[in-house]
Amino acid sequence: MNVHLIKTPEYKEEDLEDVRELLQSIDGPLQFLSSSYEFDSVAFPFLTKYWDSFRFPGVASQVEKMAFDPKRAKPLSFQELFSLCDHYRAAFRIAAEDFVVLLTERKNGLNWFSNCDERRNIFVHTGDWDYYTKAPAKYPVAYQIVENILQNLMKLSSDQMDSPNIHYEPLGCVNDFCGNKQQIILKLRTGDICHACLSKMQMEQVDDHIIDQAIGLFETIRTQVLFKQGFTRNVRPKPIQIHPNGDIWVGDKKLNLNPMESTLFIFFLRHSQGVSLNDLADHRDELWSIYQMIKPTADQSSIHDLVRPYHEQGTFSVKKSQLNSKLKKELGEPLANFYCLDGGRGEAFKINIQPDMVSMDIRY
């Protein structure tokens, strides 16, 4: 089953790709595809009006919240958001059983995190997540996508607000309503599906492999949220040693990294303050030097591809994702979180380990 990720103009293509990479990191029947499609402002004039600083009043009726003012670009209605999904479906002949997910910085009329309609269209509000968690926004955004897919498959919709599977008192379940938006952190921390909701999924014959894939993604998101919120204080980082031959040891564990993964890991250990993707090309010679020491038969084109900008099909994003996946496999979570290459496009990428925890051969 395909899940097509699209966006409104203000949401960055790089951020869309980060979300797709995260969702695709767990194998399963759901295949996540991203598109850089840009909507025509003539056909959808409401997209040209954007007031980023808009905030909902502290007290407002649902009627007031549903209002859309094109002059001030107040929140978009659900109908406007879903119309973009419908347009994309028609333009690209998306199969009816596939999902189309719109990622948008635009606030919606009910100030919800997300919603899904009966045609398997989903929107997710990608902004304001710093109010609720210290984890990068891609984690709660990915959670919202999977949450809505499960809710659709188990035939749970916002038209059935009296359903016993919508939890107005939060349980730490995927179907917690979170009328108080601060309650969202509970289900992000637990990554759980309650017994009653699992039973409902089984009754509706939701594919067990999809449920397993969703739980795997929830666990990945959960560990990141807990780590960023400081709820893993009982886990301490272990020292890193880089041997003359390029072997990397974390504590008494030798990491099984390929030459490019080792090159990235050593490079970012050397740059404890981090390096942004925009500046990576300035370090081409340094990266090549490390890569060549680890793999004497190395081809320099691999480094050229690595430091290319994202829009020129640079491979950094893929290599970073592969490195982080390997670290999690080798070290397990949450320990691996200390060593993963962290950051977003437009900001410095770095490994959040103190320099005094690292010892390496002088040649590196």
N, C-alpha and C positions, 0 to 999 in steps of 0.2 A: 504494500500500500504506500503510495507516494504522498508526501507532505510538501507542498510548494510554499516557500517562504518569499514574500514580496515586501515592499516597503513604501512609505510615503516619502516625498522628496527630501525632507529635513533629516531623515534617519540615514546614517552613513552606511555606504555599501560595505565597508570594512567591518562594521559592527554586525551587520547582517551575516557576513561570512563567519565571524567569530561564533555567533549563535549556532549556525549550521554545523560547524566543526564540533562543537560541544555535543549537539544532539546526535551527530553521526558517530560519536566516539563509542557508543554501546551498540553492538550488533543486534539485529532483530528485523522483524517484518516491515517496520516503519522506515522508509527511505526518505531522507530530508534533502530537498533540492532548493537551491537559492537562485533568484533571478534579479538582475539589475534593471528590470523594466521600469521605465519612467512614465508616469501618467500624464496625459495631455491636460494642461491647465485650462484650455478652452472647454474641453468636455467636462472637466471637474473644477470649476472656478473656486470652489470652497478651499481647494488646496493652496491657492495663492494668498489666502488670508491667514496669517499665523501670528498669534500673540503669545510668545513664549512665557511671558511673565504672568499670565492669567492664573489666579488661584481661586478655588471655590470659597465662597463665604463660609464662615464658621457655622452659621445656621442658614439653611436654605431648603425650601420645599423641593420635592422631586419635580414638580412642574417647572420651577425656576431652573433647575439643573438641566432639564431637557431642552431648554430654549437655545437656539443657535442664532447668533447675530453675525452676519457675514461682514459687517463693517468693522467689528472688533475682533473677529475670529475667535469667538468663545467656543466652548467645546462642541465637537461634532456629534451629531446624532448617531445612533447605532446604524440607522438606515444609510447614512452617508458613508460610514466606514465599510459596511458590508457591500455597498454598491461598487466599491473598488475591487473587492474580491470577485463579485459577479462579472464585472467587466473583464478581469483577467481570465476568468474561467472561459468566457465566450471567445476572447481573442486568441487563446492558445488551446482551445478545445480540451480543457481539463476534464478527465473522467469524473463522473458523478460520485464515485466512491472515494476519490482523492480529497484531501484537505487542502485548502488555500488559507495561508496564515499571513495577515497583514501586520507588520511591525511598524509602530508609529509613535512619534513623540507627542502627537496630538492628543489632548485630553478628550474624553468622551462625556456624553450628556449626563450619565449617572455616576461619573467619577469611579468607575470600576477598573480593576486591573486588566480585565479581559472579558471576552464573551464569545460564544459560538452560536450560530444559527442552525436551522434544520437542514441547510444545504451544505453543511460542513465547511462553512466560512468562519474564520476565527480572526479577531483582532486582539492585539496585546499592546497595552500602553507601556512603552519602553523607558519612560522618564520617571524621575522622582524616587528611584529605588534607594538612593543614598539616605532617604528619610527612615528606611526600615532595616537596612543591613549594610555592613561594611564590605561585603563581597561585591565583586564586579557585577554590573547589571545583567551580563549575559546569563548568569546562573538563575536568578529569579525569572527572567524572561523565558528561558528554556523551560523552566518548571511550569510556567503558565501555559505554554504551548502543549506540553504533554498532558497537563491537567485537563484542558479543554478537549483534547482528543479522547481521553478516557471517558469524560462526561458524555460526549456525543455517542460513543460506542455503547455505553451502558444506559443510553436513552434517558439522560438526566439533563434537563434544559431549564433556562431561566423562566420559561412559561409554567413551570411546575414548582413554584416556590414553597409549596406545602409538602413537598416530598420528604419522607423521613431520611432520605440519603443526603439532604442538604442540612448541614450542621450549623445552626445559628449559635450554639454554644460550642466553641472550638474544642476539638478532640485531638488535634494534631494529625488529622486525616486530610487527604487530598481534596475532599469535598466540604471542608470548613468554609462557611460563607464569607467570613471576615468583613462583617458590616462595619466594624471598627478596623480600619486598614492596618493598624499596628499589630493586629492579631495574625497577620500573614507570616510573621517570623516563626510562629510555633510550627506550622506545617513545613516550612523550609528547614527547620532544625530537625524535625522527626523523619521526614521523607517517607511517611507511612500511608497505608490504606487500611482503614478499619475493617473488622470482620464483616460487618453488615454491608459495607460497600463492595468488598470482595465477593460476597454472596450474590449481590445484585449483578455484578459483572459476569459471574458464572451463569446466572439465570438468563442473562441476555446473550450468552454464548460469545463473550469477548475472547478473542484468541489468547490462549495462555502465554504464547510467545510475546505478544504485544504487552501483556501485563508484566512479564519478566523484564522486557526491555525498558518499560516505564520505571519499574522499581530500581533497575540498574542506574538509570539516569537520575532518579531521585536520590540514590545513595551518593552518587558523584557530587550532586548539588549540595546535599546535606553536609558532607564532610568539608566542602569549601566554605559554606556558611559558618559552620562551627569553628573552623580554623580562623577565619577572618574576624569572628566575634570574640575570639580568645577563649573558647570553651574546650581547648585541648591542652590545658596547662600541664597535665600529667605526662605529656609527651615532650621529650627534649631532643633537640637535634644532636646528631653524632658528628664527630670530626671527619673531615674529608682529606684524603691523601691522594696526590697525583704522582705516580711513579715515573721514572725516566722514560719508560717505554710507552707512556700515555695511559696505562691502566689507572682506573679511578676506583678508589675504595671509600665507602661510607661506613665508618666504624669497622667491623670485621667482615663487611659484605663487599665483594667485588662486583661492580656494575657491569652488565653485559650490554655495552653501548656500541653502536657502529661508529666508524671514524667521523662522520659528520655530526652525529649526536655528541660525541666526545669533544669535538671542536667547539661546538656551541656552548657546551657545559663549561669547559675550561675558559673560553673567552669571557663569558659573563661572570665567572668567579673572579677573573682579573679586573673586571669593571664593576666593583661592588655598588657604585652609585647608579649604575644602569646606563643603557644606550638606547636611544629611540630608533625606530625603524628608519626614520628620515636620515639619521646620522650613520647608519650601519655601513653605507658605502665608503665613508671616510676611513673605516677600519679594515678595508679589503686586504691590505698587505699583511696586517696582523693575523687576520683569520686564515689567510693562505699559509702563513708561516706555521701556525699551529696545526693546520690540516696536513701539511706536508710532513711534519715531524711524526704525526700519528700514522699517516699512510704515504710512504715515500713515492709510491707510484700514482699519487693523486693527480687528477685532471683539474687544472685551474678553472675550467668552465663551471664546475660545481660551485665555486665561491662566487663567480660572477652571477650565476643564477640566484644564489642565496641573497645577495645584497640588492638585487633589482627591486624597484618599488612594487607595491602590491598590484597597481593597475597595469604593470608591464609583466605580469605573471611571475613575479619573484617567488622564490620557494620558501622564504623565511617562515611564513605562517604554517605551512605544512610541516617543515622540519621542527619547528617549535612544538607543534602538537604531537609529533611522533616522539620527541624527546620526553615530553611530560607524560605521555602514555607509558613509555618504557620505564620511567622513574617510578610511576605508581605501581606498575607490575612488579618491578624489582624490589621496591622498598615497602610497598603497601601504604595505605592511608590510615591515619593522618600524617605519618612520618614523612612521606614523600612531599607533602606540601611545603616543607622547609626548603626543598631543593628544586622545586619546579620553577621554570622560567615564567615569571609573572609580569603582567602589564598589558596595556591596550595600545592600539595604534594612536599616535599623537602624543604618547607619553613614553617614559623610559621603561624598557624591559629590563628586569633584573632578577637575580636569585637572592631571596631574602634570608641569607645566612651571613653571620658576622665574619669579617675577614680573618679574625683570630682563630676561627674554626677550620681554616684551610691551610694546608701545607702542600707545596708542590715543588717539583724539581725546578731548578733555576732556569733551565732552558725554556720553560713555559712561561 
